[in-house]
Amino acid sequence: MKASTTNIEPRLVPSRQKPLQQHYRKHPDAAWIQDEGRAVIGAGTDPFHGELEPPNNAGKRWSFGIHEAVGGYHDAPNPGDLLCTALAACLLSTTRMIAQWLDIELADIKVSVVAKCDVRGSLMVDMSVPVGFQSMDCTVWLQFATHTDESRLKSLMTYAEACCVVMQTIRPGVDVKTLWHVDHEAPHE
């Protein structure tokens, strides 16, 4: 499966981003965005399955499951898969956008992300084991449509990592707050 950029306008990214850059220089508050995600129980009754309601998805839900290493059935994408996929999608798109800024024509690009986690902490087997992924490895395969010198290639790689929102969120960590709403009454049928 090719992710060719040859069939799109070669300067699409700069033509869409330059006006935004100018606007955000004048109005920095306008640069703040908000992304969302929502998970719901769905049709299943077991705690190892649920559904996601991503915005901008025409109301369609995605099923998710939980990894077998923590008791799930591993029969649907699990939250770790979704995190890896989010990083892969962000790095792929960011690399393609930076390539257009640098006038580098890509013939193909693929990004794979593998995350490793010792689940003993999340299962309370060993409280000294941190809960979370201990490592994430991204592999990017690039194929160029035309010759690209080493200097531009290095710039592409540096800027792609520096501008990848998901990567730059995961690397240093982010402050996550939880607000719990508790309703002690069962819903009325």
C-alpha positions in Angstrom: 0.0 0.0 0.0 1.6 3.2 -1.1 1.1 6.5 0.7 2.1 8.5 -2.4 2.1 12.3 -2.2 2.5 12.7 -6.0 -1.2 12.9 -6.7 -1.8 15.9 -4.4 -1.0 19.6 -4.9 2.8 19.8 -4.2 2.5 23.0 -2.1 -0.8 22.1 -0.4 0.7 22.2 3.2 2.3 25.7 2.9 -0.8 27.1 1.2 -3.0 26.0 4.1 -0.5 26.6 6.9 0.9 30.0 6.0 -2.3 31.9 6.6 -2.7 30.1 9.9 0.9 31.0 10.9 0.2 34.7 10.2 -3.1 34.6 12.1 -1.6 32.9 15.1 1.3 35.4 15.2 -1.3 38.2 15.5 -3.8 36.2 17.7 -1.9 33.7 19.8 -5.0 32.7 21.8 -6.6 31.4 18.5 -3.9 28.8 18.3 -5.4 26.8 21.3 -7.3 23.8 20.1 -9.1 21.0 21.9 -9.2 17.4 20.9 -11.5 14.9 22.5 -12.3 11.2 22.9 -15.0 9.4 24.7 -15.4 5.7 25.7 -18.7 4.1 26.6 -19.8 0.7 27.8 -21.4 -0.2 24.4 -23.3 -3.4 23.9 -21.0 -5.7 25.9 -21.5 -6.4 29.6 -17.9 -7.5 30.5 -15.4 -4.9 31.6 -12.9 -6.1 28.9 -14.8 -4.5 26.1 -16.2 -1.1 25.2 -16.8 1.4 22.4 -15.2 4.6 21.5 -17.0 7.6 20.1 -14.4 9.7 18.3 -15.5 13.2 17.2 -15.7 13.9 13.5 -16.7 10.3 12.8 -20.3 10.7 11.7 -21.5 9.1 14.9 -19.8 5.8 14.2 -18.4 3.9 17.2 -15.2 1.8 17.3 -15.0 -1.3 19.4 -12.0 -1.8 21.8 -10.9 -4.6 23.9 -8.4 -5.1 26.7 -5.0 -6.9 26.3 -4.8 -10.5 27.4 -1.9 -9.7 29.6 -4.3 -8.0 32.0 -7.2 -10.5 31.6 -8.8 -9.3 28.4 -9.5 -11.3 25.3 -7.2 -9.3 23.0 -9.9 -9.6 20.3 -10.1 -5.9 19.4 -7.7 -3.0 19.4 -6.7 -2.2 23.0 -5.9 1.2 24.5 -2.1 0.6 24.0 -2.7 -0.2 20.3 -4.7 3.0 20.0 -1.9 5.0 21.7 0.6 3.5 19.3 -1.7 4.1 16.4 -2.2 7.8 17.4 1.6 8.3 17.6 2.1 6.5 14.2 -0.6 8.6 12.5 0.7 11.9 14.0 4.4 11.1 13.0 3.3 10.0 9.5 1.3 13.2 8.8 3.8 15.5 10.4 6.6 14.0 8.3 4.5 14.4 5.1 3.7 18.0 6.0 7.4 18.9 6.8 8.4 17.2 3.5 6.2 19.6 1.6 7.6 22.6 3.4 11.1 21.4 2.5 10.1 20.6 -1.1 10.9 16.9 -0.6 8.8 14.6 -2.7 7.9 11.4 -1.0 7.0 8.3 -3.0 6.0 6.3 0.1 6.1 6.5 3.9 5.1 4.0 6.6 5.3 4.4 10.4 5.2 1.6 12.9 5.1 2.1 16.7 5.8 -0.6 19.2 5.3 0.1 23.0 6.5 -2.2 25.7 5.0 -2.5 29.2 5.6 -4.6 32.3 2.0 -5.1 33.5 2.8 -6.2 37.0 2.3 -2.7 38.3 -1.1 -2.3 36.8 -2.2 -5.7 38.2 -0.8 -4.8 41.6 1.6 -7.8 41.5 4.7 -5.6 42.2 4.0 -2.1 43.3 7.6 -1.1 42.5 6.9 -1.6 38.8 5.7 1.7 37.3 2.3 1.6 35.6 2.7 2.6 32.0 4.8 1.9 29.0 8.4 1.7 29.7 9.5 2.2 26.1 8.1 3.2 22.7 9.9 2.6 19.5 9.0 4.4 16.2 10.2 3.1 12.9 9.8 5.2 9.8 10.3 3.9 6.3 10.8 6.6 3.7 11.0 6.3 0.0 11.8 9.5 -2.0 10.4 10.2 -5.5 13.6 12.2 -6.3 17.1 12.4 -4.9 17.2 14.1 -1.5 20.6 15.2 -0.1 21.6 14.3 3.5 21.2 17.8 4.8 17.5 18.0 3.8 16.9 14.4 5.0 18.4 15.3 8.4 16.2 18.5 8.5 13.1 16.4 7.6 13.8 13.9 10.4 14.6 16.6 13.0 11.6 18.8 12.2 9.2 15.9 12.0 10.0 14.7 15.5 10.1 18.2 16.9 6.7 19.1 15.4 4.9 15.8 16.1 2.3 16.8 18.8 1.7 13.2 20.0 5.4 12.4 20.3 6.2 15.7 22.0 3.3 15.0 24.5 4.4 11.5 25.3 8.2 12.2 25.6 8.1 14.5 28.6 4.6 13.5 29.9 1.6 15.7 30.3 -0.4 16.7 33.4 -3.6 14.7 33.4 -6.4 15.6 35.7 -9.5 13.4 36.5 -12.8 14.8 37.4 -15.2 12.2 38.8 -19.0 12.6 38.6 -20.8 10.1 40.8 -24.5 9.3 40.5 -25.6 6.9 43.3 -29.0 6.2 41.7 -29.6 3.7 39.0 -30.9 5.1 35.7 -34.7 4.9 35.3 -35.9 2.6 32.5 
